[in-house]
Amino acid sequence: MNVVVVGGGIVGLSSAHALAEAGADVTLCESGSLGTGSTARSAGGIRTQFSTPINVRLSIESLRVWDRFEAAFGVDIAHRRPGYLFLARTPETADRFRENVAMQHDLGVDSEFLSPAEAVERCPGLDADQFVGATYNAADGFADPNLAVQGYATSAREAGVDIRTGTPVVDLVTDGDGVTGVETDAERIDADFVVNAAGAWAAAVADLAGVDLPIHPRRRQVAVVDPSRPLSADVPLTIDLERGSYFRPERDGAALVGGHFAETESDVDPDAYSDSMDLDWAATAVERAAAYTNYFDGDSRIRRGWAGLYAVTPDHHPIVEETVPGLITAAGFSGHGFQHAPATGRLVAELCTDGEASLVDIEPLSSRRFDDEGDELVEQNVA
């Protein structure tokens, strides 16, 4: 079986690796360098605290890989586990948090609901008076996406994957019934399956097959800040969910500060957007963090920052499916692609080799959900 993977980020590499391990002949085409799209600009979060069962299941299955990554791939990805702390300002959000914790417990995840005073025990700089509750999981944390790319790329090559960087896919080959290969800027490559793991470019790739997927490239930013009060390494990644602000400890006493504060936003051109941080946004991000903690104030220094792309769907869940015969979609993770890449790679391999996924039930991730009437399964724990 011949498979072409479009996209050399973490999802594409995980898919290529899993496919090769399953016995497929795999060619991976990346227009630039490996991991230089959204993956390199990720904050690297790895967590199980999601608000929908399907995202929790993707996290659980991915953790089986992340927890043994160094042993399996030979690369230490600097996986740190200071925990994630989600904060609720209103009783309505706190009630939803309690429901989330109950659901997570049912799936075997050891998260907990906290009072504001208990939240301060985990994050000592927090202003407890602004909140009515929180959720916490001590096993949540973050890792280095660039190191993970190195590990997957090396192992994929060793497994026989033909990785071609600087090789843009300019068209998909179709036969009237489905997709049968790709056209690069240099040649045609025939395939039994083409995997669209192009992230923020995934909608454009699908369009080559005449498919309209609601995957929107949206710009997000992160600032590296010197806090005014030292932020110890065991402070969790802390999220003021209702105001869209978050921060976490970084190396050398710094902190990562981020969030999305605009009420509306538009798609950006993934080939022509600014990957530099906006200073006005950074000042707002620090002000938002300073409003509910004492780690930041007017003396906090912004060291540097960057912008990257989320591939956003309307319900903040990915699309993982065989979209048309021969075209597998694994995209639209809405900021969660790094952490869910290991499970996604296995799902892609199952779709290609077995014709269906068995690792988890991916029916909720079909693009058909956007055509159905009724309540959407919306992921709420998004910053």
Number of C-alpha atoms within 10 A of each C-alpha: 12 18 27 28 28 28 31 30 29 32 32 33 33 30 31 39 28 25 29 23 17 15 14 22 18 27 21 24 25 25 20 15 15 24 24 17 24 23 26 19 21 25 21 21 22 24 24 24 26 21 21 17 19 19 21 21 22 23 24 19 18 23 20 12 16 22 11 12 18 16 11 13 18 14 16 15 20 13 20 16 21 21 23 27 28 25 28 25 19 13 12 10 18 22 13 14 26 17 14 23 22 17 18 22 13 11 13 12 19 16 23 19 22 22 16 21 18 16 25 15 12 20 20 17 19 22 17 20 10 14 20 19 24 27 23 24 22 17 17 22 20 22 21 19 25 19 16 26 26 19 21 27 25 16 21 25 16 12 20 17 25 16 21 16 15 13 20 18 22 15 17 23 18 17 8 8 9 16 23 21 23 25 16 17 13 10 11 15 18 17 21 16 25 29 26 26 29 28 35 29 23 23 22 18 24 22 13 17 18 12 13 13 21 17 26 25 24 20 23 18 23 26 25 22 23 23 24 16 15 15 22 17 17 15 20 24 24 24 24 21 20 15 16 17 22 24 24 25 23 16 9 8 14 21 25 22 28 27 26 18 15 8 5 5 10 9 14 15 15 20 9 7 13 14 16 13 17 15 13 8 18 23 15 15 23 28 16 22 25 20 14 18 16 17 21 24 17 11 10 17 16 19 11 15 20 17 19 26 27 24 29 24 21 16 17 21 25 28 25 25 24 22 21 15 14 20 26 24 28 28 29 32 26 24 27 24 26 27 26 28 26 26 24 27 23 25 26 29 27 18 18 25 16 10 11 16 19 12 14 14 13 17 14 17 19 16 20 13 16 15 7 9 7 8 7 12 17 13 17 16 16 16 16
